[in-house]
Amino acid sequence: METPMKRFLLLLMSLVFIAPSLRAEGQGPCNVSLVVLGIAQDAGRPQLGHPEDPAWQDPSLVRLAASIAVVDSRNAPARRWLIEATPDIKTQLQRLDEQFPTAEYIGLDGIFLTHAHMGHYTGLMHIGFEAARTELVPVYAMPDMKRFLETNGPWNQLVNYKNISLIELQDQRSTALSDGLSVTPFLVPHRREYSETVGFIIDGPERSAIFLPDINGWDVFDASGTRIESLIERVDYAYLDATFYGDELPNISSFPHPKILESMRRFDGLPASEKTKVRFIHLNHSNPALVPGSKEARTIRERGYAVAGELETFCL
């Protein structure tokens, strides 16, 4: 039987021992951490309508929708922010609790949203009246995204019931989270049915990262005035859209994203130190690079890049 004392000791142990295998090589426990909570495209893996996917029978192949967390452990309790509220948010927060426990209810100091496609904001339903019933969780969103949440049900119920508090972001304007820690949105070209789309630069006390799970393509980004190589050079870790590996789907042209093969061809001329920053994320269920040990995953490693791993943790 689990007594209150046993629960306390387990919690204490989890606070002291953070799995070193999840951390970047050579990094010990971090004061400020970036934690990957999901690496798959919006619907995760396996997806509805694909009974042939071996992930239904093999839990090791299951992947959650793309999301990261930022954790500031410099003071107790630790402060935690999510980037994206995915359909898998409850599982992702449970995993975050196991790695970075908190005594606070839900323990979220804020949620940053990139855009209004299903894998990036619909997890907000889990913090609403019918579920966690939170109080005024800060939700950071660009102007159109904020307006979408304010004026459309069921999302405006979260606002009306004060489950969330919307905070408007501006392109290229930083939001300070704590001492030496900030998040800066930057606009990117992507399908705009309901809102604009942004990536985020997360600047920590010592290191920085890009989180860019959705973009139409690098060439159109060039045309908007920003080269992705300049952003990679600016940071230590670059989580980049890798929805498709190549032409694995027959109608792939109707889903504009930079393919991994295209990205590698573009980045192959970069110094090795720049290529190692690139960690591909937001992989569709059809993407063969999702399978550990696949020929495609090996090719990515051999060319100097990496596929992001769920629960990998880096110091910021």
N, C-alpha and C positions, 0 to 999 in steps of 0.2 A: 504494500500500500504506500502511495506517495504522500508523505507528510509535508506540512508547510516548511519544516527545516530542510527536508530533502530538496524541495523545489527551490528554496533559497540557495542551497549549495550548488545545484545545477546551474542556476542563473549566474552565480558568482564565477563558476568555472567558465561559462560561455563568455563572460566579460573579459576574462584573463587570457583565454586561449582562443585565438582567431586562426583558423586553418591556414598555415603558411603555404600550402600547395595552391591556394587561390590567388596568391599575390605574385606580382611580377618578380622575376628572378633578381635576387639581391635586395629586395625591399622587405623591411620588417613591418611591424604594425604601424599604421599611418595615423597621423593626427587628423588629416582630411583625406577622405577616400572617395574614389569613383568605383561603383559596383555595377556590373552588368547584370540586369535582371531578366533579359530576354533578347534573343537575336533573330527571331523569325519575322516574316512579313505579318501584316495586320491580324490574320486569322490563325497564326501559329501553325504548328505541325503536330498531329495530322489535321487535315481540314475536312469539314463536312462535305460529303459527296465523293470521298476518295477512300472507299473501303479496302482498296488494294494496298494502301500505304502500310508498310510493316510497323510503323510507329504505333498503330492500334494495339499490336501484340507485344511490342518491345518498348517499355517505358524509357529506355535509355536513348531512344530516338526522338522522343517528344521535345519540342522546342516552343518556348513562349514568345509572345509578341515583343517586338523590340522596345526596350526601355532601359534606362540607367537610373541609379540613385547617387546622390552626393551626400556624404555623411561627414559632419564635423564633430569629432570626438574630443576636442580640446577641453571641453567642460562637460560636467554631468548635469542633466542627462544629455546624451548626444543629440545633435540637431540633424534632421534628415529631410531631404527634398527628393521628390520624384521628378524625372523628366519623362513625360507621357503618362497618361492614365489608360492603360491598355485593357482589353477584355479579360486579361489574366491578372488583374491587379491584386486580387485577394491572395493568389498563390505567390505572387512576387513579393508582397508585403510580408507574408509568412516567412519566406526565405530570407528577406532582409532582417526580420526579427531574430532569426536563428543566428545570423552572422553579427548583427549589431543590435542586441536587445535594447528595449526601452521600457521604462515603467509607465510611460505616458500612453493614454488611450489613442490608438492608431499611430501616434508618434510621427506625425507629418507636419513639418514647418512650411510646406508649400508644394505645389505641383506646377510644373512648367509644361505647356502644350505647344507642339509644333504646328498642328493644323487639324482640320475637321474631317479627317478620314477615319474610318471605324476603329482602326487599331491604335489610335493615338489619343482618343478622348473618351470613348464610351465606357471605360472603367469608372468614370465619375458616378455611374449609377450605383456602385457599391458603397459610396459614402453618403448616399441619400437617405430619405425618410424610411424607406422599406428595408434598409440594411444597416450600415454602421451608424447612421444618423449623427454625423459629425457636426461640429460647431465651427463655422467660419474658417474652414481650411483655406488658406490663401491659394488661389488658382491664377497663375500668371499667363496671360494670353495677349496676342496681338489685337489691334482694334476690331478687325472683322470677325475674328474668332470670339472675342469677348461679346460682340453684338449678337453673334449667332447663339451663344449660350443664354444671353439675356432675353432673347425674343422668341425662342423655340422651345416647345415642350418635348420631352419632360425635363430638359436641362434647366429651364428657368424656374422650375420648382425648387431646384437646389439653391438658387439665389433667393427665392421668396421665403423659403424655410430657413435661410441662413445656415445651410450646411456648408456652403462655400462663400468665399469673399473674392470677387473678381478684381484683379489688378492689371491694368493695361500696360503692355510693353510697347516699346518703340524700336524701330529698326536701328541697330548699331548703338543703342543706349544701354549701358550696363545697369544691372540691378545688384546692389551689394547684399549679400546674404549674411556674412559675418566678417570678422577681421581678415582681410586678404583673400576673401572668397567672393566671387561675383559671377553672374551669368549674363551674357550678351547675345541677343538674337540678331540674326542677319537673314534678310529675305532671300529666297531662292525660287527659281521658276518651277512650278509644279501645278497639277490640275487644281483649279480654283472654283469648284462648284459652290462651296460654302464659306471658305476663308482663304486668306493668304497662307503661305507656308514659310516656315523659318527653320534654320538650323541654329544651334547654340554653341557658343564658345564658353567653356567653363574655365575660369582662371582661379587657381588655388594659390596658397601661399608659396608653393615651390614649383608646381607644374601646372600644365593646362591641357585641355582636350577640346576637340570638336565632336559634336554629336549631330550628324546629318543623315537621317534615315531615309529621306525622300527628296529626290530632285529629278527633273526631266532628263538632264544630261549635262555633261561637262561643257560641251560646245555652247549650249544655250546660256550656261552660267558665264562663260567667257563673254558672250554677247551682252550680258547685263553689266559687265564691267569688273567682274571678279574672277580670278583664276584660282581654282581649287589648290594648285600648288603653293600659292602664296599663303593660304590658310594652313596647309600642312606644315609649311616652314615655321609658322608662328607658334605651333603647339608641340606638345610631347606625344599626344595620342590622337589619332584621327579615326573616329568611327564613321564610316562612309556607306552610303546606299549601295547595296549589292544584291538587289532583289533577284536578279537573274544571273546565271553564270554565262550563258551564251544564248543559243536559239533553241532552248529545250522545249518551248511551247510553240505550237503551230501559228498562233495569232499574236505572237509576242510584240509585234510592232504597235499594237493598239494599247500597250502598257509602257509608256515612255519612262525608262530608267536607264542609268548607265550600267551596262553589263560588266561583270567582273573581268571578262576577257578584254573588253575595251579599256577598262580602268587600268589593268596591268600593262597593256600596250602603251598607254599614255604615260604611266608613271615609271616605266622600265628605265628611262634615262635618268631618273633621280639618283642621287647618292644612296648607298645602302642604308645610311643612317636615317634618311627620309622615308624610304620604303618600309622600314621596320615600324614606323609610326602607324601605318595603315592597318586598320582592323575592320574587316568587312562585316556589315551588320544588316538586318532587315532582309534576310534571305527568304525567298518564296519557298513553299513546301515542295515545289518541283525542282529546286536548285540542288544539284548533286553535291555541291560543296557543303551542304548541311550534314552530310554523312561522314563521320570521322573515319579517316583512312581511305576515303574514296580517291580515285585518280585525280579528280579535280581539286580536292582538298590538299593532296600532296603537291600538285602543281603550284598552288598558291604559296605554300611554304617554300618550295624550292626557288620560287622567283622573288622571295624576300618579304612576302606579305603574310597576313594571318587572317583567319576567320575568328571573330570575337567568340569568346566562350562564356556561357552562362555562369554567373557568380565569380568571374574573374574580377580581381580588385587591384586598383592602382592607386598610388599615393598622388595627391594633388598639392 
